[in-house]
Amino acid sequence: MCIIVYTVTNFGRKVKYSLFPIVIILLYTYSVSAQEYGYTHYDSKDGLAGVTVYSMAQDKDGFLWLGTENGLSRFDGTHFKNFTREDGLPDNEIIQVFADSKGRVWIAPFKKYVCYYYKGKIYTPASDPVLKRLRIDDNVLGFAEDKAGNILMQERKKMHLVEVNGQVTVIDSIQAKPAVGINAICGRADNGFRVVDDTRVYDLINKDFRLIKTISAYSSHPLSFSINAGSMIWRRDSARAAWISFNKEQTITFPFQSIHNSVNLIDEEHVGVSTRNGAYMYNINRPDSAYHFLPGLSVSKMFRDSEGNLWLSTLGHGLFKLSSSSVLNIRIRRNNIFSQVFALAPYRNTILAGTELNELYLLNRTTGTLKNEKIPLCGRGGAVVSAISVYNDEYIVVGSESYMYLLKAHFKRVDCFHHVAVKNLFFTSDQVFVATNQNVFVIDPQTFKIKDTVWHARSTAVFASHDTVYIGTLNGLYCYMPDKSIRFLGEKLPALKARITAICQDAAGVLWAGTYGDGLIGYKNGRITALLNRHNGLTSNVCRALYSNGDFLWVGTDKGLNKVNLARTGHPVIKYTTGDGLASDIINTIYVENNKVFAGTPEGITCFDEGKIFSHSRCDLLFTDIAIGGKTYDAGEGPVHIPHAQNNLQFNYVGISFKSNGDIRYRYRLLGLDSNWNETRETSLTYPTLPSGNYILQLQAINKFDVSSRLLTRAFTIEKLLIEKTWFQVLLGSLFLAITGLTVWLIIRRFRKREQEKSAFIKRINDLEQLSRKAQMNPHFIFNSLNSIQQYVMDADVTGANKFISGFSRLIRQTLDFSSKPEITLEEELDYLTNYLDIEKTRLEGAFDWVVQVDKAVDPAEYYIPPMILQPFVENSVRHGLRFRKDKNGVVTISVKRVGDHLECILEDNGVGRKAAMQYKSISPINYQSKGLSLTADRITMFNQEHAQKITMQIDDLEDDRQNALGTRVTISFPVL
């Protein structure tokens, strides 16, 4: 960004005096002055997408949108953000931009295409179904929106109406006739649109056209027309343009520039014509007077933003901002060398300006315009005029870096001091104090003689009040007392040890000292009353010039001009910089009279009426985007609940105040972390590791005029870590209690160890007793088996006896072996039963048969059951069921299958049944009562007590339909271990 001036130069007028006419003519021909406006210039070096700018629009958030030849730019007053084809634009050359009330920015590129930007994304026909229905045949020349939010798009021969419900209508005829040439469109004040077709103006309401006016026009072309809800401007004839008010039926004409690029309705009072030779702005109340901006440049559009700044877009030279047309910059040039201004002073009806070229210039005290005369001072031509002081409106003392002059009426030199480098001058009622590079002395302004020397070293500034002289030096502030003693004020007040550049006193008697690096210091009655620096309002800590004017103190710095309000608490500051039109931010000298401000700078003199320079200022604040965990979201999007793993937040925001030129400060606080307000000038806040919890970010922007934006808030929650969650804390507490309980249990266990050993010993005895019980075999079976062996011997059946003895001995070994094991395989159990049944069948001479059936899905070697738990039931079937059958067709069936998570064993016989067996038992009692079944029942009970999965047993009596006994079935279900 830079300040650029374009002016028409004013040459010196002819001199009426005959003395040395040739010398005077030569003198004025090489002295040139330029009076100009101060513009803020933006081009590609500042971030603008392209230097050829076709169109401008301001959206509802305050952003300025610019269509250029190299893309679309969005400007917030500080930064440009550019969009190109890489961001989704169909073409980089953007001809038209339009911002609607919903926040959309409509874009018409040079391609016959329409798209829009909304909430961080560019929508095209490929991503928006409404745009897909548009059929664009020519370049879109304009957009308009009505009160209902409907959008009208203008081609040369037709229009497209996009309604809020998404319906798209093509309008190519008006009152049943083809459109001649659409020159301009706009939204009406109440509803519908206004359309200019050729020279006829229509209202378009509910898709119905109504003719409201017919005009006379020099040519029918969109570049010669501009319309809004209240007025219209167009080229009426070859030399005049016309402005009409629809509300007042008022028509005004003004000169028209033929080489125009566009006509513009700037605001309610101003219209403009943008031409290839700058831009002309007319006040409709004074149509014969015009402002001519940027002469020599081709201006494409003029636009007034919501703060009142005037923007001028150019074809090839970027963008210009004019904050006020009341700011006048005067540049002084001699032999094409621009001269700096270091001194200003009022003299009669003029302002005297001293330059670095040892010359004085005169300015009109009322208008600020430069008069066509100058006063060359004798001596070395390159000497800088550093100070000017006027006594009684008659004597003029001029100090430079080599001389000091006394001038009287008509600037006649009366006397001169040689070889003196004047730093500062101060007049009292009857004497002049002169600060130089060697001393401070006092002269009589009438005789120009030195009366006294009050300081004998280098000085930078001087001020006298009530017989006390204040002397500024490189080492601080000193006082020359009435008794001629010297006091160093910095001895007791360290702030006054700073390098002093300027001294003045306000109406309240406070002495103000400007410093070179430490800001501004207020001093009164032996104490510091105020300290102002860049942290509390000044544009810089380097103060170059001071001027007191009533309740205000003007401070010139190396970064702008500051107006300090001394009457208000805190001394608020209004700042003026190149962004406001100043020729330079370096202020060498200041003079203020009423509202008229004169500032001498390295680029000449800036003059403005401060009452007119700013009529309105605003400050808008909004989030541009938010980054969470490295992912960027649009301002209106993004999660409210943020996982702790993504706890890395960056809030990007911007305060929009174009008049502030980026001089915006932000106050913020994050409730939940800190309730105190903090201040920054950065446009982003980063929180990389916030603790878990609920937060509210509050943010406010304050522009350089102390206008505050609305308070912007954003609430969010950082989710808790696992260790911070209630359920996890409960779990940790439970684990702690469990560990504590386990520790206590281990301690108690130590004390109970002996009791447990004793219990284990008793349990072992019981187990042995149980084993002894399990080891018992039915004595009756043994006796019968021995009798069978005896019978084989008596019959001399050696083979049968050997076979029987082998089976019997094997059965005895299995019984002894299995009884000591807690479990055996199903295969071993079935082998044991097979051996037992084989012996019984032999002993009973084949009185029964037996069958073992094992399901194919069951591998007997892989399943384990308690040992010999089935044998008592098999024995019971043989002894009580099959024994009493009258034939030898008895059968014992053993079936095994898997049912769910249990192994089911079914023992079934076709004996006489339990009822008949009991009857036989009562008739023929058995001498030995077997305890196998009762022992088995006890074993099952003990097993079920020790295991969660139980062994179940069920005995069923088998009967036919007439309840005749068919046998007995025993079902035992073992859990699969």
Rosetta blueprint (number, residue, H / E / L):
1 M L
2 C E
3 I E
4 I E
5 V L
6 Y L
7 T L
8 V L
9 T E
10 N E
11 F L
12 G L
13 R L
14 K L
15 V L
16 K L
17 Y L
18 S L
19 L L
20 F L
21 P H
22 I H
23 V H
24 I H
25 I H
26 L H
27 L H
28 Y H
29 T H
30 Y L
31 S E
32 V E
33 S E
34 A E
35 Q E
36 E E
37 Y L
38 G L
39 Y E
40 T E
41 H E
42 Y E
43 D L
44 S H
45 K H
46 D H
47 G L
48 L L
49 A L
50 G L
51 V L
52 T E
53 V E
54 Y E
55 S E
56 M E
57 A E
58 Q E
59 D L
60 K L
61 D L
62 G L
63 F L
64 L E
65 W E
66 L E
67 G E
68 T E
69 E L
70 N L
71 G E
72 L E
73 S E
74 R E
75 F E
76 D L
77 G L
78 T L
79 H L
80 F E
81 K E
82 N E
83 F E
84 T L
85 R H
86 E H
87 D H
88 G L
89 L L
90 P L
91 D L
92 N L
93 E L
94 I E
95 I E
96 Q E
97 V E
98 F E
99 A E
100 D L
101 S L
102 K L
103 G L
104 R L
105 V E
106 W E
107 I E
108 A E
109 P E
110 F L
111 K L
112 K L
113 Y L
114 V L
115 C E
116 Y E
117 Y E
118 Y E
119 K L
120 G L
121 K E
122 I E
123 Y E
124 T L
125 P L
126 A L
127 S L
128 D L
129 P H
130 V H
131 L H
132 K H
133 R L
134 L L
135 R L
136 I L
137 D L
138 D L
139 N L
140 V L
141 L L
142 G E
143 F E
144 A E
145 E E
146 D L
147 K L
148 A L
149 G L
150 N L
151 I E
152 L E
153 M E
154 Q E
155 E L
156 R L
157 K L
158 K L
159 M E
160 H E
161 L E
162 V E
163 E L
164 V L
165 N L
166 G L
167 Q L
168 V E
169 T E
170 V E
171 I E
172 D L
173 S E
174 I E
175 Q L
176 A L
177 K E
178 P E
179 A L
180 V L
181 G L
182 I E
183 N E
184 A E
185 I E
186 C E
187 G E
188 R L
189 A L
190 D L
191 N L
192 G L
193 F E
194 R E
195 V E
196 V E
197 D E
198 D L
199 T L
200 R E
201 V E
202 Y E
203 D E
204 L E
205 I E
206 N L
207 K L
208 D E
209 F E
210 R E
211 L E
212 I E
213 K E
214 T E
215 I L
216 S L
217 A L
218 Y L
219 S L
220 S L
221 H L
222 P H
223 L H
224 S H
225 F E
226 S E
227 I E
228 N L
229 A L
230 G L
231 S E
232 M E
233 I E
234 W E
235 R E
236 R L
237 D L
238 S L
239 A L
240 R E
241 A E
242 A E
243 W E
244 I E
245 S E
246 F L
247 N L
248 K L
249 E L
250 Q E
251 T E
252 I E
253 T E
254 F E
255 P E
256 F L
257 Q L
258 S L
259 I L
260 H E
261 N E
262 S E
263 V E
264 N E
265 L E
266 I L
267 D L
268 E L
269 E L
270 H E
271 V E
272 G E
273 V E
274 S E
275 T E
276 R L
277 N L
278 G E
279 A E
280 Y E
281 M E
282 Y E
283 N E
284 I L
285 N L
286 R E
287 P E
288 D E
289 S E
290 A E
291 Y E
292 H E
293 F E
294 L L
295 P L
296 G L
297 L L
298 S L
299 V E
300 S E
301 K E
302 M E
303 F E
304 R E
305 D L
306 S L
307 E L
308 G L
309 N L
310 L E
311 W E
312 L E
313 S E
314 T E
315 L E
316 G L
317 H L
318 G L
319 L E
320 F E
321 K E
322 L E
323 S L
324 S L
325 S L
326 S L
327 V L
328 L E
329 N E
330 I E
331 R E
332 I E
333 R E
334 R E
335 N L
336 N L
337 I E
338 F E
339 S E
340 Q L
341 V E
342 F E
343 A E
344 L E
345 A E
346 P E
347 Y E
348 R L
349 N L
350 T E
351 I E
352 L E
353 A E
354 G E
355 T E
356 E L
357 L L
358 N L
359 E E
360 L E
361 Y E
362 L E
363 L E
364 N E
365 R L
366 T L
367 T L
368 G L
369 T L
370 L E
371 K E
372 N E
373 E E
374 K E
375 I E
376 P E
377 L L
378 C L
379 G L
380 R L
381 G L
382 G L
383 A L
384 V L
385 V E
386 S E
387 A E
388 I E
389 S E
390 V E
391 Y E
392 N L
393 D L
394 E L
395 Y E
396 I E
397 V E
398 V E
399 G E
400 S E
401 E L
402 S L
403 Y E
404 M E
405 Y E
406 L E
407 L E
408 K L
409 A H
410 H H
411 F H
412 K L
413 R E
414 V E
415 D E
416 C E
417 F E
418 H E
419 H L
420 V L
421 A L
422 V E
423 K E
424 N E
425 L E
426 F E
427 F E
428 T L
429 S L
430 D L
431 Q L
432 V E
433 F E
434 V E
435 A E
436 T E
437 N L
438 Q L
439 N L
440 V E
441 F E
442 V E
443 I E
444 D E
445 P L
446 Q L
447 T L
448 F L
449 K E
450 I E
451 K E
452 D E
453 T E
454 V E
455 W E
456 H L
457 A L
458 R L
459 S L
460 T L
461 A E
462 V E
463 F E
464 A E
465 S E
466 H L
467 D L
468 T E
469 V E
470 Y E
471 I E
472 G E
473 T E
474 L L
475 N L
476 G E
477 L E
478 Y E
479 C E
480 Y E
481 M L
482 P L
483 D L
484 K L
485 S L
486 I E
487 R E
488 F E
489 L H
490 G H
491 E H
492 K L
493 L L
494 P H
495 A H
496 L H
497 K H
498 A L
499 R L
500 I E
501 T E
502 A E
503 I E
504 C E
505 Q E
506 D L
507 A L
508 A L
509 G L
510 V L
511 L E
512 W E
513 A E
514 G E
515 T E
516 Y E
517 G L
518 D L
519 G L
520 L E
521 I E
522 G E
523 Y E
524 K E
525 N L
526 G L
527 R E
528 I E
529 T E
530 A E
531 L E
532 L E
533 N L
534 R H
535 H H
536 N H
537 G L
538 L L
539 T L
540 S L
541 N L
542 V E
543 C E
544 R E
545 A E
546 L E
547 Y E
548 S E
549 N E
550 G L
551 D L
552 F E
553 L E
554 W E
555 V E
556 G E
557 T E
558 D L
559 K L
560 G E
561 L E
562 N E
563 K E
564 V E
565 N E
566 L L
567 A L
568 R L
569 T L
570 G L
571 H L
572 P L
573 V E
574 I E
575 K E
576 Y E
577 T L
578 T H
579 G H
580 D H
581 G L
582 L L
583 A L
584 S L
585 D L
586 I L
587 I L
588 N L
589 T E
590 I E
591 Y E
592 V E
593 E E
594 N L
595 N L
596 K E
597 V E
598 F E
599 A E
600 G E
601 T E
602 P L
603 E L
604 G E
605 I E
606 T E
607 C E
608 F E
609 D E
610 E H
611 G H
612 K H
613 I H
614 F L
615 S L
616 H L
617 S L
618 R L
619 C L
620 D E
621 L E
622 L E
623 F E
624 T E
625 D E
626 I E
627 A E
628 I E
629 G L
630 G L
631 K E
632 T E
633 Y E
634 D E
635 A L
636 G L
637 E L
638 G L
639 P L
640 V L
641 H E
642 I E
643 P L
644 H H
645 A H
646 Q H
647 N L
648 N L
649 L E
650 Q E
651 F E
652 N E
653 Y E
654 V E
655 G E
656 I E
657 S L
658 F H
659 K H
660 S H
661 N L
662 G L
663 D L
664 I L
665 R E
666 Y E
667 R E
668 Y E
669 R E
670 L E
671 L E
672 G L
673 L L
674 D L
675 S L
676 N L
677 W L
678 N E
679 E E
680 T E
681 R L
682 E L
683 T L
684 S E
685 L E
686 T E
687 Y E
688 P L
689 T L
690 L L
691 P L
692 S L
693 G E
694 N E
695 Y E
696 I E
697 L E
698 Q E
699 L E
700 Q E
701 A E
702 I E
703 N L
704 K L
705 F L
706 D L
707 V L
708 S E
709 S L
710 R L
711 L L
712 L E
713 T E
714 R E
715 A E
716 F E
717 T E
718 I E
719 E L
720 K L
721 L L
722 L H
723 I H
724 E H
725 K L
726 T H
727 W H
728 F H
729 Q H
730 V H
731 L H
732 L H
733 G H
734 S H
735 L H
736 F H
737 L H
738 A H
739 I H
740 T H
741 G H
742 L H
743 T H
744 V H
745 W H
746 L H
747 I H
748 I H
749 R H
750 R H
751 F H
752 R H
753 K H
754 R H
755 E H
756 Q H
757 E H
758 K H
759 S H
760 A H
761 F H
762 I H
763 K H
764 R H
765 I H
766 N H
767 D H
768 L H
769 E H
770 Q H
771 L H
772 S H
773 R H
774 K H
775 A H
776 Q L
777 M L
778 N L
779 P H
780 H H
781 F H
782 I H
783 F H
784 N H
785 S H
786 L H
787 N H
788 S H
789 I H
790 Q H
791 Q H
792 Y H
793 V H
794 M H
795 D L
796 A L
797 D L
798 V H
799 T H
800 G H
801 A H
802 N H
803 K H
804 F H
805 I H
806 S H
807 G H
808 F H
809 S H
810 R H
811 L H
812 I H
813 R H
814 Q H
815 T H
816 L H
817 D H
818 F H
819 S L
820 S L
821 K L
822 P L
823 E L
824 I E
825 T E
826 L H
827 E H
828 E H
829 E H
830 L H
831 D H
832 Y H
833 L H
834 T H
835 N H
836 Y H
837 L H
838 D H
839 I H
840 E H
841 K H
842 T H
843 R H
844 L L
845 E L
846 G L
847 A L
848 F E
849 D E
850 W E
851 V E
852 V E
853 Q E
854 V E
855 D L
856 K L
857 A L
858 V L
859 D L
860 P H
861 A H
862 E H
863 Y L
864 Y E
865 I E
866 P L
867 P L
868 M L
869 I L
870 L L
871 Q H
872 P H
873 F H
874 V H
875 E H
876 N H
877 S H
878 V H
879 R H
880 H H
881 G H
882 L H
883 R L
884 F L
885 R L
886 K L
887 D L
888 K L
889 N L
890 G E
891 V E
892 V E
893 T E
894 I E
895 S E
896 V E
897 K E
898 R E
899 V E
900 G L
901 D L
902 H E
903 L E
904 E E
905 C E
906 I E
907 L E
908 E E
909 D E
910 N L
911 G L
912 V L
913 G H
914 R H
915 K H
916 A H
917 A H
918 M H
919 Q H
920 Y H
921 K H
922 S H
923 I H
924 S L
925 P L
926 I L
927 N L
928 Y L
929 Q L
930 S L
931 K L
932 G H
933 L H
934 S H
935 L H
936 T H
937 A H
938 D H
939 R H
940 I H
941 T H
942 M H
943 F H
944 N H
945 Q H
946 E H
947 H L
948 A L
949 Q L
950 K L
951 I L
952 T E
953 M E
954 Q E
955 I E
956 D E
957 D E
958 L E
959 E E
960 D L
961 D L
962 R L
963 Q L
964 N L
965 A E
966 L E
967 G E
968 T E
969 R E
970 V E
971 T E
972 I E
973 S E
974 F E
975 P E
976 V L
977 L L
